[in-house]
Amino acid sequence: MLFTRYTFLKKMFWLFLGMSMLHAADTNTTSSTTTMTRIMPLGDSLTYDNTYADDEKPRPSSQRAGYRSHLWYMLKDANYTADFVGSQVAGQGIKPPFDPDNEGHPGWTSFDIAEKVYASLIIQQPDIVLLHAGTNDHTTAPSGIESILNQIDYYEENSGKTVRVIVALLMDRRDADGRIPIFNGRLKKLVDSRIIKGDDLLLVDMYNGARISNSHYVDPTHPDSFGYRRMAQVWFNALIAPYNKALRLFPATIVNRTYIKSISFNDAANSVTFTTELPNTGITF
């Protein structure tokens, strides 16, 4: 299709009008919610709460909490009504009580999770997935995470439901593992590329954002309670931040996603910024 100057200006008019209408719409989700939000903590031992010591002398499942109990208390204090969901139950003996349901599987790689997540999604029907996986992959390629996200997309297509996925950059080990920054860099590129294509994803920085020092690990991989509380804070900050689903849908209403080159969302300002290329012109804006 040949783009004339008139076509270009018309596109700009509709872009301005659409953004004005979007700003006028009150569609933000704020820090407290009166509706129940189904949240699936998805991952491995860092989600379930399993340490190396548990491999030899396991604690009862009722005493496993990890970051989940801390996150539950934070959400409750913020009047955020959540329902943790998953096929696993761990932490039901913790006081104060919290919702112990989760989808954490100690020892599983991201590929293992990808094989099973679709069936869990069908049963659990989460609104939000908190994904921290890849610790057991021992690789620099996030291919398993890509498979998990593909399975979530497949579930959305077949069920007609939408799932917001909050993806965490891997936290480091007690003794720094040089593969993890490489993995995280590639994971960021993967998530960014999928956001451009329309996936409802948010990347959170568990690597730097959790600020877990090597003194807050109980073994080379797993944090202590203080470290898990720091992890919970990263999840909490993401969950209570303003979120406007309409922003994710808006760009595709004025331009084919094939031509979107970059995109960023500012939910607090209720705005989206993206660059696109006009086909057959070489013009980007």
Rosetta blueprint (number, residue, H / E / L):
1 M L
2 L L
3 F L
4 T L
5 R H
6 Y H
7 T H
8 F H
9 L H
10 K H
11 K H
12 M H
13 F H
14 W H
15 L H
16 F H
17 L H
18 G H
19 M H
20 S H
21 M H
22 L H
23 H H
24 A H
25 A L
26 D L
27 T L
28 N L
29 T E
30 T L
31 S L
32 S L
33 T E
34 T E
35 T E
36 M E
37 T E
38 R E
39 I E
40 M E
41 P E
42 L E
43 G E
44 D L
45 S H
46 L H
47 T H
48 Y H
49 D L
50 N L
51 T L
52 Y H
53 A H
54 D H
55 D H
56 E H
57 K L
58 P L
59 R L
60 P L
61 S H
62 S H
63 Q H
64 R L
65 A L
66 G L
67 Y L
68 R H
69 S H
70 H H
71 L H
72 W H
73 Y H
74 M H
75 L H
76 K H
77 D H
78 A L
79 N L
80 Y E
81 T E
82 A E
83 D E
84 F E
85 V L
86 G L
87 S L
88 Q E
89 V E
90 A L
91 G L
92 Q L
93 G L
94 I L
95 K L
96 P L
97 P L
98 F L
99 D L
100 P L
101 D E
102 N E
103 E E
104 G E
105 H L
106 P L
107 G L
108 W L
109 T L
110 S H
111 F H
112 D H
113 I H
114 A H
115 E H
116 K H
117 V H
118 Y H
119 A H
120 S H
121 L H
122 I H
123 I H
124 Q H
125 Q L
126 P L
127 D L
128 I E
129 V E
130 L E
131 L E
132 H E
133 A L
134 G L
135 T L
136 N L
137 D L
138 H L
139 T L
140 T L
141 A L
142 P L
143 S H
144 G H
145 I H
146 E H
147 S H
148 I H
149 L H
150 N H
151 Q H
152 I H
153 D H
154 Y H
155 Y H
156 E H
157 E H
158 N H
159 S H
160 G L
161 K L
162 T L
163 V L
164 R E
165 V E
166 I E
167 V E
168 A E
169 L L
170 L L
171 M L
172 D L
173 R L
174 R L
175 D L
176 A L
177 D L
178 G L
179 R H
180 I H
181 P H
182 I H
183 F H
184 N H
185 G H
186 R H
187 L H
188 K H
189 K H
190 L H
191 V H
192 D H
193 S H
194 R H
195 I H
196 I H
197 K L
198 G L
199 D L
200 D L
201 L E
202 L E
203 L E
204 V E
205 D L
206 M L
207 Y L
208 N L
209 G L
210 A L
211 R L
212 I L
213 S L
214 N H
215 S H
216 H H
217 Y E
218 V L
219 D L
220 P L
221 T L
222 H L
223 P E
224 D L
225 S H
226 F H
227 G H
228 Y H
229 R H
230 R H
231 M H
232 A H
233 Q H
234 V H
235 W H
236 F H
237 N H
238 A H
239 L H
240 I H
241 A L
242 P L
243 Y E
244 N L
245 K H
246 A H
247 L H
248 R H
249 L H
250 F L
251 P H
252 A H
253 T H
254 I L
255 V L
256 N L
257 R H
258 T H
259 Y H
260 I E
261 K E
262 S E
263 I E
264 S E
265 F E
266 N E
267 D L
268 A L
269 A L
270 N L
271 S E
272 V E
273 T E
274 F E
275 T E
276 T E
277 E E
278 L E
279 P L
280 N L
281 T L
282 G L
283 I E
284 T E
285 F L
